[in-house]
Amino acid sequence: MVNFRSGLFFVVALALAIVIGGAAVEVRAAEPKRQLNLFIWSEYIDPEIISNFEKAYNVKVRLDYYESNEEMIAKLQSGQVGAYDLIVPSTYFIPILVNLNLIQPLNHTLLTNIGNIKQEFTELLVDVGNKFSIPYQWGTSGLVARSKAEDEVEQSWKLLFENKNPANFLLFDTARDALGSALKFLGFSANTIDLQEIQAAGQLLIETKKKPTFMGFDSGVGGLAKVVGQVASIAQVYSGEAIRASREEENIVYVIPQEGCEQWLDVLAIPKGAPHAAVAHEFLNYILEPKVAAKLASFNNYATPNEKAMEFISDEDKNDPGMYPPESLKQKMEYFKDLGSNFRLYEETWTLVKAR
């Protein structure tokens, strides 16, 4: 027979346990989520990476988007520098952000995965040793073309600049990208500050604009959409977007011109006065995890700067020269540099190109 007192005690204890346990669950559920404000290019991160980070670190990530480095900097300078915890600038904007006092040094003691970065991305002159930034993704700026077979497409800027009557085409709507492609075709550096060379590139663009098949200037996303939609046949684009399109449709190919092109690297940086800098460092360390970096690369078909992530990259991606170009071609590529006051030479030439 069950002892009444002990049985009563068990019931009371069980009831208290349920109440206390329920209260504990309520307390845990009521714990406020931490926050991370990420300012990033549109469609530039796998949503699953965000949701997985949120669950693992009890963080709510708020995303805000921009379409150019200039737009991002303008917003930071308008009084929003303290509104964001992370931004994703291109490398040649790092010196500008540092000089404007818009970003802060990173705390490497919080970045236990920083050793996963491939050495070539730790030695870039714009941020030696990754003092202010962590590599995010890298790629190239080339051409997307519509063709019945890949061998029909010449791997050259000649498609635009030497062909007297090319198929319907679009050019990038930015000074550095458009003038940079013309400079590489002419055999000059994409970072030249020689006025005659820049003017020669400008004149080439003006002549190219006069071709009856020129359809205007556009962004990489806009140009690609027109090629996919069969409105245009050739457009200047960024590698990842074009590679995705080429895998979805066999008549679309990505071209890295043999004369060379821009090799770019986007990075993660923490703005000055970031409200959640500690969480930002957690996210940086998370992105540096090999499997996470590989997942990011497979999502948007850009190359990873994370050396230890390569073992998790698919063979299809590893063997795609559009994603990971051969060294012989990489030697002809250039990172855009911060030209300081000399950038006005490009701005002035670009103004003439757009006006004529």
N, C-alpha and C positions, 0 to 999 in steps of 0.2 A: 504494500500500500504506500502511496506517495505521501510524504509528510506535508501537511497543509502549509506549515510555515515556510518550509523550503520551496514548496511549489509556488506559494504567493510571492516569495522573494524572487524566484526565477521570472515570473510574469512581469513584476515591477521592473526588474533589471532589464528584461528584454524591451519593455516599453521605453525605458529611459535611453537604452542604446539606440532604438529606432529614432527617437526624438533628437538625441544628441547627434547621431550619425546624419540624420536629415539636415540638421542645422549646419553640420560641417560641410555637407555637400552644397548647401545654399551659400555658405561663406566662400567655398572654392569657386562656385559658379559666379558669384558676385565680384570676384577679384577683377578689377579693371584691366582690360587688355592694354598693353603698352602700344605705342604708335610709332610708325615709320612713314615719313613723307618722302616719296620717291618721285623725282622730276626726271622724265625719261622720254626718248623718242617713241613715237607711237608704234605699236606692234613689235616691240623690241625685247620682250621677255616672255617666257613661257608662263601662262597663268598658273600652271601646276607648281612651278617653282615658288611663286608668291604664296599660294595656299599651303604648300608644305612648310614653308618658313613660318607662316602665321601660326600653324598648329604646333610646330616644334618649339617655338619661342614665345608663345602667348602674345603675339603681336598683331595689330591691325595695320595693314599696309594701305596707305592712301596714295593712289597714282595720279599724277598730273603729267600732261604731255606737251611736247614742243616739236617743231619741224625743222629747226635750224639752231646752230650754236648761237647765232646772233640773237635769235628770239629768246633763248634761255638766259643769256647774259643780260639782255634788256629787262627781263622780268626780275632778275636778282637785283639789278641796280635801281629798280623802281620802288624799292623798299621791301621786296619779298625775300631777301637773302636769309632772313631768320625763319622763313616759312617752310624750308625744305631741309631734309636730313641727308639726302644724296642726290647728286646730279650725274649725268653721263655725257661729258664733253668729249670732243675729239682732242687728240694729243696736242695739236698745235695751238689749242686755246688754253692749255694749262698755264703758260707764261703770262697770258693776258689776265687770267683769273687770279693768279698770284699777285701780279702788279696792281690789280684793282682791289686787292685785299678781300676777295670774295670767297676764298676757300682756305681751309686750315690744314696744318700738317696732320698726318695720320699717326696713331699710336700703335707702333709695330708690335708692342708687347701683347696687344689684344688680337693680333693677326697670326695665329699659330700655323695657318696654312699658306703663309706668304712664300714659303720655300717651294711651292708647287709651280710658281711662275717660271716659264721658260726664260733662260738667261738673256736672250736678245731683247726681251721686253722689260728688263730691269736696267738696261744700259742706255735707254733713249735719252738724248741730251736735254729734252724738254723737262724730264723729271727723273734724273739719275737716282737709282735706289728706291724709286717709288715713294718718295717723301710725301707727295701730295695726292697720289692717285694709285689705283689698282687696275691693271688691264682687264678689260671686259670682253671685247670681241675685236677681231681684225678681219680685214677683207680688202678688196680692190674696187676701183671704179673703172668700168669698161663699157662694153656695148652689148645690148641684147638685140638679136636679129631674128627675123622670121625667114626660114628657108626650108626647102624640101629635104635637104641633106646637109649634115654638118660640114662636109668637105667643100661645099659650095660657097661657104662664107670665108672670105679672106680675113686672117687674123691680124688686122691692121687698121689704123686710123684712116687709111686710104678709103675705106668704105664711105667716109664722110667727106674728106678733104681733097682727095685726088680724083674721085669719080665725078665726071662732069654732070651726070644725071643719075644720082643714086636713088634708091627706092625712098618712099616717103620717110622722113626722119625727123627726130627732135634732138635738141641739145640741152644740157643741164642749164638751169636758170640761176647759176651762181658764178661769180667772177673767177674764183680760184679753180673750179672744176672745168668750166668751159675754156678759159684761157690756158689752163694747165694741159688739157688734151691737145690744143693747138701747138703749144710749146714743145711737147714731147714729139709730136709729128714732125716738127721742124728741126728736131735734134737738139733742142735747148733744155735747160733744167726747168722743172715746174716751179722752182723757187728763185728763178733769176730776178735780179734787180737791175738788169741792163735795159734801159728804156727802149732801145732800138729792137731788142728781141721781143719785148712785151708788145710793142707797137706792131711788129711783124705778125705776131699771133693774133692781135686784134684785127688786122687787115685780113688775115686768113678767115676769121670768123665772119667778117662783113661780106666777103666774097661767097662764103658758104651759105650765108643767109639769103643771097640772091638766087640761089638755085630754086627752080620751080617746085621741087619736092620738099623744100624746107617747111615744116609745120609749126615751128615756133620753139620757144624755150619752156621747159617743164621740170618738175622734180623727178627724182628717180622713180618714185612710186607712180606718178602720173604718166611718165613716159612708158613704163612697163605696162601699165593698164591699157594704153593705146596700142601697144604691140600685141598684147594678148587679145584685145578686142578687134584686131585686124584693121585698125584705123591707120596705124603706121607700121613700118617694117623694121626700122632701126631706131634705137634710143640709147642715150647715155644712162647707165644705171649703176647701182651698187651690186656687188657680186651675189650676196645671199638671196635677194629678191629674184634675180634673174635665174639663179640655179634652181630655186623652187619651181619657177615657171617652166623651165626646160625639162624638169622631171615629170611635170604634169602634162606637157604637150610636146611631142617629138619634133615638131616643126620649129621649135624655139630653141636657140642656142645662145650661150654666153661667150663673149669674145674678150680675151685679154690681149690688147694690141701688142704686137711684137716690138714696137718702138718703146714700149714701157707705158706705165700709167701710175696713178696714185696708189700707194699702199697705205691704208689708213688704220688707225687703232683708236677705238673708243675706250674710255676709262671711266671708273667710278671715283668720285671725289665728294668730300663733305664740305658744304658751305660754311662760311664763318657764322658763328652763332646758331648752328643747327640745334633745334630744341631737343633732339633725341640722339645725340652723338654716340652714346654707348650702344644703342640699338643699331645705329648705322654701322658701327664696327662689327657687330654680330652678323649683320647681313653681308658685309664684305667678306668675312671669314667663311660664311656659308657658301657664297658664290665661288670661293676658291677651293671648295671641296671637289675632288676629281669627278665624282659621278654627277654632281650638280652642274659643273662646268660643261661636261659632256652632254648633259640633257639640254642645256641652253644652246649649245652649238647645233645639235640635231634639230632643235625647234626652228631655228631661222636660217640654217645652212651658212652661217658665217664661221670662220675658223676660230679655234680656241687658242689663247695664249698660255693655257695651263698645260704644262708638259705632262704631268701625271694623269691628266684627263684623257690623253691620247689612247690609252689602252681600252677606253670605253667608247671610243669613236668608231662608228661602223666602217667596214671596209669600203663601202660605197662612197662615203664621205672622204676617207683617207686618200682614196685613189682618184678623186675628182680634182683635176688640175685647176678647175675654177675656184675650188675652195682652198686647196693647198698647192699653189703653183710651184713648178720646179725651180730650183735655185738659180738656174741660168736665166729664167725670166724675172725672178725676184731682184736680181742684180740690176735690172733696168728700171725698177720701180723706185719711187721716191715718196717719203712722207712729206706732206706739206709742212712748212716751217712758219713760225710766227715772224712776219717780215717787219713788224714795228711800223715806223712812219713810212717805210717804203711801200707799204700796201696801197698807199694812195696812187701809185703808178698803175696798179691793177684796177683800182676803182675808176680812175679817170679814163683808162682805155675801155673798160667795161661800159661806161656811160656812153661812149662813142659807138660801141658795138650795138647797144640796144637802141640807140637813136637813129642809126642809119640802115 
